[in-house]
Amino acid sequence: MTGKPQFDEPAVIAAALDVFWRHGYTGASINQLTTATGLSRSSLYQRFQDKDGLFQEALAAYIERVLHRADAVRADTARGRMRALLREFLPPEGRSRKPPGCLLARSCSELVDLPAAGQSLVIAGLKRQRTMVEELLREAVANGELPPDADAVALSWYYLGVLQSLLNLPAAGATAAQLRGVVEAAMAAWPEALAGKAGNA
């Protein structure tokens, strides 16, 4: 294959993403990937070099999608945006066509089995997620919604952990209602030294 690929590349990457999301990097076979994407083995190898290359492009697409979704969350206060961010990733009511859990979290658990480039991508993706949360928290410190001595780094790891739990616990049977309670418990942990200014967002 030379020049422009003779297939719908975004659709191929989306199909591969679904396979990696459901089965993990190690569990996804070339046969599953060719069946899902509709590519022949030769086309897959010519365009993506190997399974590693396809995984990296699928994971990169997933990371950008998650970050775009998180960045689109809006609220009048930083605290309100944190709550809205956590709620944004609650599982939908009823059955979903999306695989359960978070591909980044799943890939992190497989880190030792990933190629070096895949490991770097996973770590960078998680860092970008945490940085987004940390920036929100630093904004809260700056505008008085958190006390000046609030540890934005520690809190960013905490809220990232809550977010990952919301994404992954449904696979273990947690219901949407139970996870809404997790969100409220997490927001109750928000330091309230200046509660009057922060309000009840």
Residue frames as a rotation matrix with the C-alpha (Angstrom) as fourth column:
MET 1
0.583 0.812 0.000 0.00
0.812 -0.583 0.000 0.00
0.000 0.000 -1.000 0.00
THR 2
-0.629 -0.777 0.022 1.44
0.777 -0.628 0.046 3.37
-0.021 0.046 0.999 -0.99
GLY 3
-0.708 0.340 0.619 0.18
-0.028 -0.889 0.457 6.91
0.706 0.306 0.639 -0.69
LYS 4
-0.397 0.659 0.639 -3.13
-0.900 -0.415 -0.132 7.55
0.179 -0.628 0.758 1.02
PRO 5
-0.887 0.097 0.451 -4.58
-0.103 0.911 -0.400 4.53
-0.450 -0.401 -0.798 2.87
GLN 6
-0.695 0.651 -0.304 -7.44
-0.352 0.060 0.934 2.91
0.627 0.756 0.188 1.00
PHE 7
-0.183 0.675 -0.714 -9.65
0.792 0.532 0.299 2.64
0.582 -0.511 -0.633 4.06
ASP 8
0.564 0.472 0.677 -11.43
-0.062 -0.794 0.605 4.83
0.824 -0.383 -0.418 6.61
GLU 9
-0.394 -0.890 -0.232 -8.54
0.181 0.173 -0.968 5.38
0.901 -0.423 0.093 9.01
PRO 10
-0.585 0.198 0.786 -10.53
-0.759 -0.474 -0.446 6.94
0.284 -0.858 0.428 11.89
ALA 11
0.546 0.838 -0.009 -13.02
-0.798 0.523 0.299 4.07
0.255 -0.156 0.954 11.72
VAL 12
0.377 -0.508 -0.774 -10.19
0.117 0.855 -0.505 1.53
0.919 0.100 0.382 11.76
ILE 13
-0.700 -0.678 0.222 -8.57
-0.092 -0.223 -0.971 3.17
0.708 -0.700 0.094 14.80
ALA 14
-0.213 0.715 0.666 -11.95
-0.963 -0.269 -0.019 3.36
0.166 -0.645 0.746 16.56
ALA 15
0.726 0.482 -0.491 -12.55
-0.451 0.872 0.190 -0.35
0.520 0.084 0.850 15.92
ALA 16
-0.037 -0.830 -0.556 -9.08
0.291 0.524 -0.801 -1.25
0.956 -0.191 0.222 17.19
LEU 17
-0.648 -0.140 0.749 -9.64
-0.555 -0.587 -0.590 0.96
0.522 -0.797 0.303 20.23
ASP 18
0.374 0.881 0.291 -12.74
-0.890 0.254 0.378 -1.05
0.259 -0.400 0.879 21.09
VAL 19
0.642 -0.200 -0.741 -10.76
0.077 0.977 -0.196 -4.31
0.763 0.069 0.643 20.91
PHE 20
-0.459 -0.886 -0.066 -7.93
0.221 -0.042 -0.974 -3.02
0.860 -0.462 0.215 23.12
TRP 21
-0.423 0.391 0.818 -10.45
-0.798 -0.589 -0.131 -1.52
0.430 -0.707 0.561 25.53
ARG 22
0.630 0.777 0.007 -12.33
-0.712 0.574 0.404 -4.82
0.310 -0.259 0.915 25.91
HIS 23
0.897 -0.246 -0.367 -9.41
0.238 0.969 -0.068 -7.24
0.373 -0.026 0.928 25.92
GLY 24
0.674 -0.718 -0.170 -6.37
-0.131 -0.343 0.930 -5.19
-0.727 -0.605 -0.325 26.93
TYR 25
0.269 -0.668 -0.693 -3.12
-0.956 -0.273 -0.108 -4.97
-0.117 0.692 -0.713 25.03
THR 26
-0.708 -0.648 0.279 -1.95
-0.626 0.760 0.175 -8.48
-0.325 -0.051 -0.944 25.85
GLY 27
-0.319 0.668 0.672 -5.37
0.115 0.731 -0.672 -10.06
-0.941 -0.137 -0.310 25.31
ALA 28
0.590 0.540 -0.600 -6.03
-0.478 -0.365 -0.799 -8.47
-0.651 0.758 0.043 21.92
SER 29
-0.044 -0.578 0.815 -4.95
0.457 0.714 0.531 -10.78
-0.888 0.396 0.232 19.11
ILE 30
-0.837 -0.294 -0.461 -4.10
-0.275 -0.501 0.820 -9.87
-0.473 0.814 0.338 15.54
ASN 31
-0.775 0.610 0.164 -7.07
0.559 0.542 0.627 -11.97
0.294 0.578 -0.762 14.40
GLN 32
0.053 0.809 -0.585 -9.42
0.910 -0.281 -0.306 -9.95
-0.412 -0.516 -0.751 16.64
LEU 33
-0.220 -0.222 -0.950 -7.94
0.034 -0.975 0.220 -6.71
-0.975 0.016 0.222 15.34
THR 34
-0.982 -0.132 -0.138 -8.20
-0.132 -0.057 0.990 -7.66
-0.139 0.990 0.038 11.67
THR 35
-0.495 0.868 0.038 -11.76
0.844 0.470 0.257 -8.90
0.205 0.159 -0.966 12.16
ALA 36
0.137 0.569 -0.811 -12.82
0.753 -0.592 -0.288 -5.72
-0.644 -0.571 -0.509 13.96
THR 37
-0.217 -0.327 -0.920 -11.07
-0.162 -0.917 0.364 -3.30
-0.963 0.228 0.146 11.61
GLY 38
0.833 0.528 0.165 -11.75
0.029 0.257 -0.966 -5.15
-0.552 0.810 0.199 8.36
LEU 39
0.370 -0.789 -0.491 -8.06
-0.924 -0.369 -0.104 -4.87
-0.099 0.492 -0.865 7.45
SER 40
0.821 -0.296 -0.489 -6.02
0.103 0.918 -0.384 -7.71
0.562 0.265 0.783 6.10
ARG 41
0.672 -0.650 -0.354 -2.88
0.577 0.159 0.801 -8.59
-0.465 -0.743 0.482 8.01
SER 42
-0.200 -0.813 0.547 -0.76
0.979 -0.188 0.078 -7.10
0.039 0.551 0.834 5.26
SER 43
0.180 0.331 0.926 -2.70
0.360 -0.898 0.252 -3.81
0.916 0.288 -0.281 5.30
LEU 44
0.977 0.181 -0.114 -2.48
0.159 -0.262 0.952 -3.62
0.142 -0.948 -0.285 9.08
TYR 45
0.390 -0.904 -0.174 1.27
0.742 0.197 0.640 -4.18
-0.545 -0.379 0.748 9.05
GLN 46
-0.207 -0.476 0.855 1.89
0.908 -0.419 -0.014 -1.83
0.364 0.774 0.518 6.15
ARG 47
0.331 0.413 0.849 0.02
0.152 -0.911 0.384 1.04
0.931 0.002 -0.364 7.78
PHE 48
0.835 0.129 0.535 0.72
-0.468 -0.347 0.813 0.47
0.291 -0.929 -0.229 11.50
GLN 49
-0.174 -0.978 -0.119 3.88
-0.845 0.210 -0.492 -1.70
0.506 0.015 -0.863 11.32
ASP 50
-0.726 -0.049 -0.686 2.59
0.213 0.933 -0.291 -4.07
0.654 -0.358 -0.666 14.01
LYS 51
0.229 0.835 -0.500 0.17
0.776 0.154 0.612 -4.50
0.588 -0.528 -0.613 16.89
ASP 52
-0.237 -0.406 -0.883 2.24
0.885 -0.466 -0.023 -2.06
-0.402 -0.786 0.469 18.96
GLY 53
-0.978 -0.182 0.099 1.84
0.207 -0.849 0.486 0.70
-0.005 0.496 0.868 16.40
LEU 54
-0.319 0.938 0.132 -1.91
0.228 -0.059 0.972 0.19
0.920 0.340 -0.195 16.17
PHE 55
0.214 0.355 -0.910 -2.22
0.949 0.145 0.279 0.16
0.231 -0.924 -0.306 19.96
GLN 56
-0.613 -0.539 -0.578 -0.32
0.674 -0.738 -0.027 3.43
-0.412 -0.406 0.816 20.26
GLU 57
-0.913 0.312 0.264 -2.57
-0.044 -0.716 0.696 5.19
0.406 0.624 0.668 17.75
ALA 58
0.004 0.958 -0.288 -5.71
0.423 0.259 0.868 3.79
0.906 -0.125 -0.404 19.35
LEU 59
0.075 -0.034 -0.997 -4.57
0.996 -0.045 0.076 4.79
-0.048 -0.998 0.031 22.85
ALA 60
-0.892 -0.421 -0.165 -3.57
0.405 -0.906 0.125 8.26
-0.202 0.045 0.978 21.65
ALA 61
-0.584 0.757 0.294 -7.06
-0.006 -0.366 0.931 8.71
0.812 0.541 0.218 20.19
TYR 62
0.238 0.666 -0.707 -8.61
0.736 0.351 0.579 7.56
0.634 -0.658 -0.407 23.47
ILE 63
-0.365 -0.468 -0.805 -6.51
0.890 -0.430 -0.154 9.97
-0.274 -0.773 0.573 25.53
GLU 64
-0.988 -0.016 0.154 -7.46
0.075 -0.919 0.386 12.93
0.135 0.393 0.910 23.35
ARG 65
-0.243 0.970 -0.009 -11.15
0.166 0.050 0.985 11.98
0.956 0.238 -0.174 23.51
VAL 66
0.221 0.301 -0.928 -11.14
0.927 0.230 0.296 11.72
0.302 -0.925 -0.228 27.31
LEU 67
-0.607 -0.539 -0.585 -9.24
0.699 -0.712 -0.069 14.98
-0.379 -0.451 0.808 27.76
HIS 68
-0.869 0.357 0.343 -11.52
0.000 -0.693 0.721 16.81
0.495 0.626 0.602 25.35
ARG 69
0.085 0.947 -0.310 -14.57
0.439 0.244 0.865 15.52
0.894 -0.210 -0.395 27.22
ALA 70
0.089 -0.121 -0.989 -13.11
0.993 -0.068 0.098 16.58
-0.079 -0.990 0.114 30.56
ASP 71
-0.843 -0.509 -0.176 -12.05
0.490 -0.860 0.142 19.99
-0.224 0.033 0.974 29.25
ALA 72
-0.620 0.671 0.407 -15.57
0.149 -0.408 0.901 20.67
0.771 0.619 0.153 27.97
VAL 73
0.026 0.634 -0.773 -17.06
0.950 0.225 0.216 20.48
0.311 -0.740 -0.596 31.50
ARG 74
-0.531 -0.130 0.838 -18.29
0.074 -0.991 -0.107 23.87
0.844 0.005 0.536 32.70
ALA 75
0.285 0.627 -0.725 -19.51
0.916 0.045 0.399 25.29
0.283 -0.778 -0.561 36.03
ASP 76
0.779 0.121 0.615 -19.55
0.066 -0.992 0.112 28.65
0.623 -0.047 -0.780 37.79
THR 77
0.604 -0.590 0.535 -16.92
-0.773 -0.272 0.573 27.67
-0.193 -0.760 -0.621 40.37
ALA 78
-0.350 -0.815 -0.462 -13.85
-0.821 0.505 -0.268 25.46
0.451 0.285 -0.846 40.47
ARG 79
-0.757 0.132 0.640 -15.53
-0.398 0.683 -0.612 23.26
-0.518 -0.718 -0.465 43.05
GLY 80
0.329 0.944 -0.002 -18.61
-0.486 0.168 -0.857 23.02
-0.809 0.283 0.515 40.89
ARG 81
0.381 -0.252 -0.889 -16.46
-0.892 0.154 -0.426 22.08
0.244 0.956 -0.166 37.92
MET 82
-0.749 -0.652 0.114 -14.76
-0.655 0.704 -0.275 19.33
0.099 -0.280 -0.955 39.92
ARG 83
-0.370 0.699 0.612 -18.13
-0.251 0.559 -0.790 17.88
-0.895 -0.445 -0.032 40.86
ALA 84
0.602 0.623 -0.499 -19.34
-0.613 -0.039 -0.789 18.20
-0.511 0.781 0.358 37.27
LEU 85
-0.126 -0.742 -0.658 -16.15
-0.947 0.286 -0.142 16.54
0.294 0.606 -0.739 36.01
LEU 86
-0.872 -0.190 0.451 -16.67
-0.373 0.853 -0.364 13.54
-0.316 -0.486 -0.815 38.26
ARG 87
-0.004 0.964 0.267 -20.34
-0.203 0.261 -0.944 13.31
-0.979 -0.058 0.194 37.34
GLU 88
0.246 0.058 -0.967 -19.49
-0.941 -0.223 -0.253 13.54
-0.231 0.973 0.000 33.65
PHE 89
-0.476 -0.572 -0.668 -17.81
-0.722 0.688 -0.075 10.14
0.502 0.447 -0.740 33.84
LEU 90
-0.360 0.477 0.802 -20.50
-0.587 0.552 -0.592 8.33
-0.725 -0.684 0.082 35.78
PRO 91
-0.938 0.042 0.344 -21.80
0.260 0.742 0.618 5.27
-0.229 0.669 -0.707 33.92
PRO 92
-0.642 0.761 -0.091 -24.98
-0.658 -0.486 0.575 5.84
0.393 0.430 0.813 31.93
GLU 93
-0.171 0.693 0.701 -28.22
-0.674 0.437 -0.596 4.35
-0.719 -0.574 0.392 33.16
GLY 94
0.850 0.521 0.076 -28.94
-0.329 0.639 -0.695 1.04
-0.411 0.566 0.715 31.47
ARG 95
0.450 -0.681 0.578 -26.62
0.660 0.689 0.299 -0.86
-0.601 0.247 0.760 29.17
SER 96
0.488 -0.404 -0.774 -23.84
-0.552 -0.829 0.085 0.88
-0.676 0.386 -0.628 27.29
ARG 97
0.984 -0.177 -0.030 -22.17
0.072 0.539 -0.839 -0.10
0.165 0.823 0.543 24.03
LYS 98
0.307 -0.926 0.220 -18.85
-0.710 -0.377 -0.595 1.13
0.634 0.026 -0.773 25.39
PRO 99
0.045 -0.375 -0.926 -16.59
0.424 0.846 -0.323 -1.35
0.904 -0.378 0.197 27.20
PRO 100
0.940 0.280 -0.193 -16.47
0.278 -0.307 0.910 -0.92
0.196 -0.910 -0.367 30.99
GLY 101
0.437 -0.803 -0.406 -13.58
0.706 0.026 0.708 0.74
-0.558 -0.596 0.578 32.72
CYS 102
0.767 -0.330 -0.551 -10.84
-0.447 -0.890 -0.088 3.05
-0.461 0.313 -0.830 31.50
LEU 103
0.886 -0.464 -0.018 -8.39
0.277 0.559 -0.782 2.04
0.373 0.687 0.624 28.78
LEU 104
0.210 -0.843 0.494 -5.67
-0.520 -0.525 -0.674 4.14
0.828 -0.115 -0.549 30.40
ALA 105
0.228 -0.073 0.971 -6.14
-0.950 0.200 0.238 2.41
-0.211 -0.977 -0.023 33.76
ARG 106
0.932 0.139 0.335 -6.21
-0.078 0.979 -0.191 -0.99
-0.354 0.152 0.923 32.07
SER 107
0.696 -0.717 0.046 -3.06
0.130 0.063 -0.990 -0.16
0.706 0.695 0.136 30.14
CYS 108
0.162 -0.626 0.763 -1.38
-0.861 -0.467 -0.200 1.03
0.481 -0.625 -0.615 33.33
SER 109
0.525 0.089 0.846 -2.01
-0.647 0.687 0.330 -2.37
-0.552 -0.721 0.418 34.91
GLU 110
0.888 -0.208 0.411 -0.37
0.402 0.786 -0.470 -3.96
-0.226 0.582 0.781 31.83
LEU 111
0.808 -0.524 -0.269 2.55
-0.562 -0.822 -0.088 -1.54
-0.175 0.222 -0.959 31.81
VAL 112
0.003 -0.881 0.472 5.20
-0.495 0.409 0.766 -4.23
-0.869 -0.236 -0.435 32.24
ASP 113
-0.021 0.064 0.998 3.93
0.589 0.807 -0.039 -5.97
-0.808 0.587 -0.055 29.07
LEU 114
0.910 0.405 -0.085 3.75
0.191 -0.595 -0.780 -2.86
-0.367 0.694 -0.619 26.90
PRO 115
0.225 -0.844 0.486 6.48
0.894 -0.019 -0.448 -1.82
0.387 0.535 0.750 24.48
ALA 116
-0.541 -0.560 -0.627 8.54
0.790 -0.595 -0.150 1.18
-0.289 -0.577 0.764 25.57
ALA 117
-0.917 0.218 0.333 6.62
0.004 -0.832 0.554 3.60
0.398 0.510 0.763 23.35
GLY 118
0.026 0.982 -0.186 3.32
0.256 0.174 0.951 2.34
0.966 -0.072 -0.247 24.72
GLN 119
0.046 -0.095 -0.994 4.55
0.994 0.099 0.037 2.69
0.095 -0.991 0.099 28.31
SER 120
-0.870 -0.448 -0.207 5.57
0.462 -0.887 -0.021 6.29
-0.174 -0.114 0.978 27.66
LEU 121
-0.647 0.691 0.322 2.19
-0.070 -0.475 0.877 7.06
0.759 0.545 0.355 26.11
VAL 122
0.239 0.735 -0.635 0.28
0.639 0.373 0.672 5.62
0.731 -0.567 -0.381 29.08
ILE 123
-0.188 -0.399 -0.898 2.37
0.957 -0.281 -0.076 7.54
-0.222 -0.873 0.434 31.61
ALA 124
-0.979 -0.186 0.088 2.06
0.204 -0.930 0.306 10.76
0.024 0.317 0.948 29.60
GLY 125
-0.342 0.928 0.148 -1.71
0.136 -0.107 0.985 10.33
0.930 0.357 -0.089 29.28
LEU 126
0.336 0.429 -0.839 -2.17
0.864 0.215 0.456 9.86
0.376 -0.877 -0.298 33.01
LYS 127
-0.558 -0.608 -0.565 0.09
0.764 -0.642 -0.064 12.84
-0.324 -0.467 0.823 33.67
ARG 128
-0.876 0.277 0.394 -2.05
0.044 -0.769 0.637 15.01
0.480 0.576 0.662 31.38
GLN 129
0.136 0.959 -0.249 -5.19
0.424 0.171 0.889 13.91
0.895 -0.227 -0.384 33.22
ARG 130
0.201 -0.101 -0.974 -3.68
0.979 -0.009 0.203 14.67
-0.029 -0.995 0.097 36.61
THR 131
-0.822 -0.564 -0.081 -2.29
0.555 -0.825 0.110 18.01
-0.129 0.045 0.991 35.42
MET 132
-0.470 0.742 0.479 -5.75
0.121 -0.483 0.867 19.06
0.874 0.465 0.138 34.25
VAL 133
0.509 0.658 -0.555 -7.13
0.623 0.163 0.765 18.28
0.594 -0.735 -0.328 37.71
GLU 134
-0.143 -0.650 -0.747 -4.22
0.961 -0.271 0.051 20.01
-0.236 -0.710 0.663 39.43
GLU 135
-0.880 -0.173 0.443 -4.75
0.336 -0.885 0.322 23.19
0.337 0.432 0.837 37.38
LEU 136
0.082 0.977 0.195 -8.41
0.200 -0.208 0.957 23.23
0.976 -0.040 -0.213 38.43
LEU 137
0.532 0.086 -0.842 -7.37
0.823 0.181 0.538 22.92
0.198 -0.980 0.026 42.07
ARG 138
-0.563 -0.780 -0.274 -4.75
0.808 -0.589 0.017 25.67
-0.174 -0.212 0.962 41.78
GLU 139
-0.566 0.485 0.667 -7.46
0.133 -0.745 0.654 27.89
0.813 0.459 0.357 40.34
ALA 140
0.505 0.796 -0.335 -9.56
0.433 0.102 0.896 27.08
0.747 -0.597 -0.293 43.41
VAL 141
0.058 -0.574 -0.817 -6.66
0.980 -0.123 0.156 28.11
-0.190 -0.809 0.556 45.67
ALA 142
-0.818 -0.472 0.329 -6.18
0.551 -0.807 0.212 31.33
0.165 0.355 0.920 43.74
ASN 143
-0.431 0.723 0.540 -9.83
-0.119 -0.639 0.760 32.37
0.895 0.263 0.361 43.97
GLY 144
-0.634 0.073 0.770 -10.30
-0.754 -0.277 -0.595 31.37
0.170 -0.958 0.231 47.61
GLU 145
0.467 0.829 -0.308 -12.33
-0.723 0.559 0.407 28.19
0.509 0.032 0.860 47.13
LEU 146
0.613 -0.390 -0.687 -9.50
0.575 0.817 0.049 26.25
0.543 -0.425 0.725 48.77
PRO 147
0.890 -0.328 -0.318 -7.25
0.098 -0.542 0.834 27.47
-0.446 -0.773 -0.450 51.60
PRO 148
0.666 -0.662 -0.345 -3.88
-0.740 -0.524 -0.423 28.92
0.099 0.536 -0.838 50.58
ASP 149
-0.315 -0.853 0.417 -1.99
-0.890 0.418 0.183 25.98
-0.330 -0.314 -0.890 52.06
ALA 150
0.694 0.608 0.387 -4.06
-0.406 0.773 -0.487 23.34
-0.595 0.181 0.783 50.26
ASP 151
-0.429 -0.856 0.287 -1.80
-0.274 0.426 0.862 20.69
-0.861 0.291 -0.418 48.66
ALA 152
0.326 0.618 -0.716 -2.96
-0.844 -0.151 -0.515 20.84
-0.427 0.771 0.472 45.05
VAL 153
-0.418 -0.547 -0.726 -0.67
-0.805 0.592 0.017 18.00
0.420 0.592 -0.688 43.99
ALA 154
-0.974 0.065 0.215 -1.92
-0.075 0.807 -0.585 15.58
-0.212 -0.586 -0.782 46.67
LEU 155
-0.158 0.986 -0.056 -5.52
-0.286 -0.100 -0.953 16.58
-0.945 -0.135 0.297 46.03
SER 156
0.071 0.162 -0.984 -5.04
-0.993 -0.081 -0.085 16.10
-0.093 0.984 0.155 42.28
TRP 157
-0.823 -0.371 -0.431 -3.92
-0.405 0.914 -0.014 12.50
0.399 0.163 -0.902 42.87
TYR 158
-0.773 0.592 0.228 -6.89
0.021 0.383 -0.924 11.99
-0.634 -0.709 -0.308 45.18
TYR 159
0.123 0.908 -0.401 -9.48
-0.522 -0.284 -0.804 13.28
-0.844 0.308 0.439 42.70
LEU 160
-0.213 -0.247 -0.945 -7.82
-0.943 0.306 0.133 11.45
0.256 0.920 -0.298 39.82
GLY 161
-0.989 -0.148 0.001 -8.13
-0.140 0.932 -0.334 8.28
0.048 -0.331 -0.942 41.91
VAL 162
-0.352 0.933 0.068 -11.82
-0.108 0.032 -0.994 8.99
-0.930 -0.358 0.090 42.47
LEU 163
0.160 0.396 -0.904 -12.30
-0.913 -0.288 -0.288 9.55
-0.374 0.872 0.316 38.74
GLN 164
-0.613 -0.455 -0.646 -10.58
-0.679 0.721 0.136 6.26
0.404 0.522 -0.751 37.92
SER 165
-0.901 0.336 0.273 -12.78
0.037 0.689 -0.724 4.49
-0.432 -0.642 -0.633 40.47
LEU 166
-0.025 0.947 -0.319 -15.91
-0.461 -0.294 -0.838 5.91
-0.887 0.126 0.444 38.85
LEU 167
0.057 -0.028 -0.998 -14.75
-0.996 0.064 -0.059 4.57
0.065 0.998 -0.024 35.50
ASN 168
-0.591 -0.517 -0.619 -13.70
-0.546 0.821 -0.165 1.13
0.594 0.240 -0.768 36.70
LEU 169
-0.849 0.216 0.483 -16.01
-0.368 0.416 -0.832 0.13
-0.380 -0.883 -0.274 39.58
PRO 170
0.156 0.951 -0.267 -19.09
-0.940 0.060 -0.335 -0.45
-0.302 0.303 0.904 37.37
ALA 171
-0.059 -0.254 -0.965 -17.32
-0.646 0.747 -0.157 -3.55
0.761 0.614 -0.208 36.04
ALA 172
-0.919 -0.296 -0.260 -17.37
0.017 0.630 -0.777 -4.87
0.393 -0.718 -0.574 39.63
GLY 173
-0.338 0.893 -0.295 -21.10
0.841 0.428 0.332 -4.20
0.423 -0.136 -0.896 40.00
ALA 174
-0.686 0.087 -0.722 -21.23
0.423 -0.760 -0.493 -0.65
-0.592 -0.644 0.485 41.36
THR 175
0.161 0.842 0.515 -24.45
0.983 -0.088 -0.164 1.07
-0.092 0.532 -0.841 40.28
ALA 176
-0.246 -0.175 0.953 -24.81
0.493 -0.870 -0.033 4.61
0.835 0.462 0.300 39.00
ALA 177
0.717 0.579 0.387 -26.64
-0.059 -0.504 0.862 5.56
0.694 -0.641 -0.327 42.20
GLN 178
0.774 -0.491 -0.399 -23.85
0.593 0.343 0.729 4.15
-0.221 -0.801 0.556 44.36
LEU 179
-0.200 -0.916 0.349 -21.25
0.976 -0.218 -0.015 6.01
0.090 0.337 0.937 42.35
ARG 180
0.196 0.325 0.925 -23.16
0.205 -0.936 0.286 9.27
0.959 0.134 -0.250 42.66
GLY 181
0.987 0.133 -0.089 -22.71
0.101 -0.085 0.991 8.75
0.124 -0.987 -0.098 46.39
VAL 182
0.263 -0.963 -0.059 -18.97
0.935 0.239 0.262 8.35
-0.239 -0.124 0.963 45.80
VAL 183
-0.168 -0.273 0.947 -18.94
0.620 -0.776 -0.114 11.72
0.767 0.568 0.299 44.02
GLU 184
0.630 0.483 0.608 -20.66
-0.125 -0.709 0.694 13.41
0.766 -0.513 -0.387 46.96
ALA 185
0.874 -0.389 -0.293 -18.29
0.431 0.339 0.836 11.74
-0.226 -0.857 0.464 49.44
ALA 186
-0.047 -0.931 0.361 -15.33
0.995 -0.076 -0.068 12.96
0.091 0.356 0.930 47.39
MET 187
-0.027 0.082 0.996 -16.68
0.283 -0.955 0.086 16.50
0.959 0.284 0.003 47.34
ALA 188
0.936 0.352 0.030 -17.16
0.046 -0.206 0.978 16.35
0.350 -0.913 -0.208 51.11
ALA 189
0.451 -0.854 -0.259 -13.39
0.841 0.309 0.444 15.84
-0.299 -0.419 0.857 51.32
TRP 190
0.159 -0.343 0.926 -12.83
0.590 -0.718 -0.368 19.21
0.791 0.605 0.088 49.63
PRO 191
-0.562 -0.431 -0.706 -11.08
0.827 -0.289 -0.481 21.39
0.004 -0.855 0.519 52.25
GLU 192
0.276 0.868 0.414 -13.54
0.766 -0.459 0.451 24.00
0.581 0.193 -0.791 53.49
ALA 193
-0.468 -0.526 -0.710 -11.39
0.859 -0.459 -0.227 26.60
-0.206 -0.716 0.667 55.26
LEU 194
-0.886 0.212 -0.412 -13.17
-0.262 -0.963 0.068 29.31
-0.382 0.169 0.909 53.25
ALA 195
-0.644 0.667 0.375 -16.50
0.722 0.692 0.010 27.54
-0.252 0.277 -0.927 52.89
GLY 196
0.112 0.753 -0.648 -18.43
0.354 -0.640 -0.682 30.80
-0.928 -0.153 -0.339 52.91
LYS 197
-0.140 -0.238 -0.961 -16.72
-0.717 -0.645 0.264 31.93
-0.683 0.726 -0.081 49.74
ALA 198
-0.961 -0.277 -0.017 -16.70
-0.218 0.716 0.663 28.52
-0.171 0.641 -0.748 48.11
GLY 199
-0.184 0.975 -0.123 -20.41
-0.982 -0.186 -0.006 28.09
-0.029 0.120 0.992 48.67
ASN 200
-0.091 0.267 0.959 -22.27
-0.307 0.909 -0.282 24.87
-0.947 -0.320 0.000 48.08
ALA 201
0.034 0.067 -0.997 -21.56
-0.994 -0.098 -0.040 24.42
-0.100 0.993 0.064 44.37
